[in-house]
């Protein structure tokens, strides 16, 4: 197995400076670009990026074929892949534009609130009434970065675990932006601090957004996802079992240019056996099934180009497959 060559300090510094410069230029440009032009911009970006996205295209088409190939034609799969890229680019444009707006206005949430509608808000209200906090089951789906704005703009307390950007100036800007939107940002590291602050957020009856749709080999468990075993994070399951906080699905679905619907499902139901190891796998399988059902409903919104099935289970490793899907679909 070939070892990856370490980048020189000079090369790494150059890349970080270049990323900051690019980010700064985009912020200036988006001061003058109206949202109605975003669809045209993202189509242009999709075309010029094709030579640089061949690896991701291969991964995405393979994932789509293995997951949806029995129900979708090759043409439909190709369409979903391209629509997925356009969704990511559109979300990126909206993110930069939203950042610029947040720093140029004294009350950004008043304006940003108009971009979101909530469906199933009663599910969130009932869950919060238990006073245990809410574990928001999320995925890299639609404009998930801005999704919390739809909640904080309506007075909900929203916390999420964040992985710092490599470039410190970019991360500083992002942190100030999250603060402006009322997010409680919890650094992913050190892990002990992240766990402590996450538990604190739930004790304060906040919504703790946890993402459960990315590949995880070390420290994860293998559960069924689109008919294949997928290494999956156990954080949401462990947190739910430890605190008793309800797990509430929260997904962001596009309604047009810079318009979104935050769909909030009823709490995920699962039975507890008392066997911690077994329960973690059972709960993880259940919430993964919720994500799968939602991706099936809106296949163009999910990150198919992520190598979700990269980790492989050992031959003797058991893969949990839940019998029923989420009731709100």
Buried (B, 14 or more C-beta within 10 A) or exposed (E): EEEEEEEEEEEEEEEBEEBBEEBEEBBEEBEEBEBEEBBEBBBEBBEEEEEEBEEBBEBBBBBBEEBBBEEBEEEBBBBBBBBBBBBBBBBBBBBBBBBBBBEEEEEBBEEBBEBBBBBBBEBBEBBBEEEBBBBBBBBBBBBBBBBBBBBBBBEBBBBBBBEBBEBEBBBEBBBEBBEBBBBBBBBEEEEEEBBEBBBBBBEEBBBBBBBBBBBBEEEBBBBBBBEBBBBBBBBBBBBBBEBEBBBBBBBBBBEEBBEBBBBBBBBBEBEEEEEEEEBBBBBBBBBBBBBBBBBBEBBBBBBBBBBBBEBEBEEEEEBBEBEEBBEBE
